[in-house]
Amino acid sequence: MKKGELVTIYVMLAIASSLAGHDVLSGLILMIPHPFWFASQENDWAALFHQHIPDWLAVKDKAFLADYYRGGSNLYHWEVIQGWLTTTIAWGNFVCILTFLMVCISSVIGKHWIEHEKLSCPIIQLPLALTAGRDN
């Protein structure tokens, strides 16, 4: 394999494992409908903050969420896909932009750390070893 291919594979794995490995996405899916499903008269969440959450940012219909929480539905029905589509696209874009910004910040700060502060980055040793001495 070429150096560029190995680096591309390593970067893809690093980003995917950082998102999935720290329960970012699985926790996010659970949190999106939470304030609407568990809203009650006792906690008064509907009056406190439901009006501040845009429709495209969360699934709000309690009747739609009943099957989600009780396990009576799956993703392979058009109605379910339609109910989650806008919210999933919005949060997916946010996660992609956030990941891109973190990579940009890391590249800007990392150069200063390595060249001026002389801080070692042990996690970089694996991709350097993978690509060392290979030109083709």
C-alpha positions in Angstrom: 0.0 0.0 0.0 1.0 3.6 -0.6 1.8 6.0 2.3 -1.3 8.1 1.5 -3.6 5.1 1.6 -2.2 4.0 5.0 -2.6 7.5 6.4 -6.1 7.8 5.0 -7.1 4.5 6.6 -5.5 5.5 10.0 -7.3 8.9 10.0 -10.6 7.3 9.2 -10.2 4.7 12.0 -9.1 7.4 14.5 -12.1 9.6 13.8 -14.6 6.7 13.8 -13.2 5.2 17.0 -13.3 8.6 18.8 -16.9 9.0 17.9 -18.1 5.5 18.6 -15.6 4.6 21.3 -16.7 7.3 23.8 -20.5 6.7 23.3 -20.9 10.0 21.6 -23.5 8.9 19.0 -25.3 6.3 21.1 -25.7 8.8 23.9 -26.9 11.5 21.5 -29.6 9.3 20.0 -30.9 8.6 23.5 -30.9 12.3 24.5 -32.7 13.7 21.5 -36.3 12.6 22.4 -35.7 12.4 26.2 -37.1 15.8 27.3 -40.3 15.2 25.3 -41.0 11.6 26.4 -40.3 12.1 30.1 -42.1 15.5 30.3 -44.8 15.4 32.9 -47.0 17.8 35.0 -44.7 17.3 38.0 -41.4 18.4 36.3 -43.2 21.0 34.0 -40.6 20.6 31.3 -43.1 21.5 28.6 -43.6 25.0 30.0 -39.9 25.4 31.0 -38.0 24.7 27.8 -40.0 22.8 25.1 -40.7 26.1 23.2 -36.9 26.8 23.1 -36.1 23.6 21.2 -36.6 23.9 17.4 -38.7 21.3 15.7 -35.8 20.2 13.4 -33.5 19.6 16.4 -35.6 16.9 18.2 -38.4 14.4 17.7 -41.2 15.9 19.8 -44.3 13.8 19.0 -45.0 11.6 22.1 -47.3 9.3 20.1 -44.5 8.7 17.6 -42.0 8.1 20.4 -44.2 5.5 22.1 -43.0 2.7 19.8 -39.4 3.9 20.1 -39.4 3.7 23.9 -41.5 0.6 24.2 -39.8 -1.4 21.4 -42.7 -1.8 19.1 -41.1 -0.5 16.0 -38.0 -0.8 13.9 -36.1 1.5 11.5 -37.3 -0.3 8.3 -40.7 1.5 8.1 -41.0 4.7 6.0 -42.9 6.5 8.8 -40.1 5.9 11.3 -37.4 7.1 8.8 -39.5 10.2 8.0 -39.9 11.0 11.7 -36.2 10.9 12.4 -34.8 12.1 9.1 -34.6 15.9 9.7 -33.3 15.5 13.2 -30.7 12.9 12.2 -29.4 15.1 9.3 -29.2 18.1 11.6 -27.3 16.3 14.4 -25.2 14.5 11.8 -24.1 17.8 10.2 -23.3 19.1 13.7 -21.1 16.1 14.6 -19.3 16.3 11.2 -18.6 20.0 11.6 -17.5 19.5 15.2 -15.1 16.7 14.2 -13.7 18.8 11.3 -13.1 21.7 13.7 -11.4 19.5 16.2 -9.1 18.1 13.5 -8.3 21.7 12.4 -7.6 22.9 15.9 -5.5 19.8 16.5 -3.4 20.5 13.4 -2.8 24.1 14.3 -1.9 23.5 18.0 -0.1 20.2 17.3 2.5 21.9 15.1 3.3 24.4 17.8 3.5 21.7 20.5 5.8 19.5 18.4 8.1 22.2 17.0 8.3 24.8 19.8 7.3 23.1 23.0 9.1 19.8 22.1 6.2 17.7 23.5 6.1 14.2 22.3 3.0 12.7 20.9 3.2 8.9 21.6 -0.1 8.3 19.7 1.6 9.4 16.5 4.2 6.7 16.6 1.9 4.0 15.0 1.1 6.0 11.8 4.8 7.1 11.5 5.9 3.4 11.9 3.3 2.4 9.3 4.5 4.9 6.7 8.3 4.9 7.5 10.4 4.0 4.5 7.6 3.5 2.1 7.3 5.6 -1.1 5.1 3.4 -3.2 
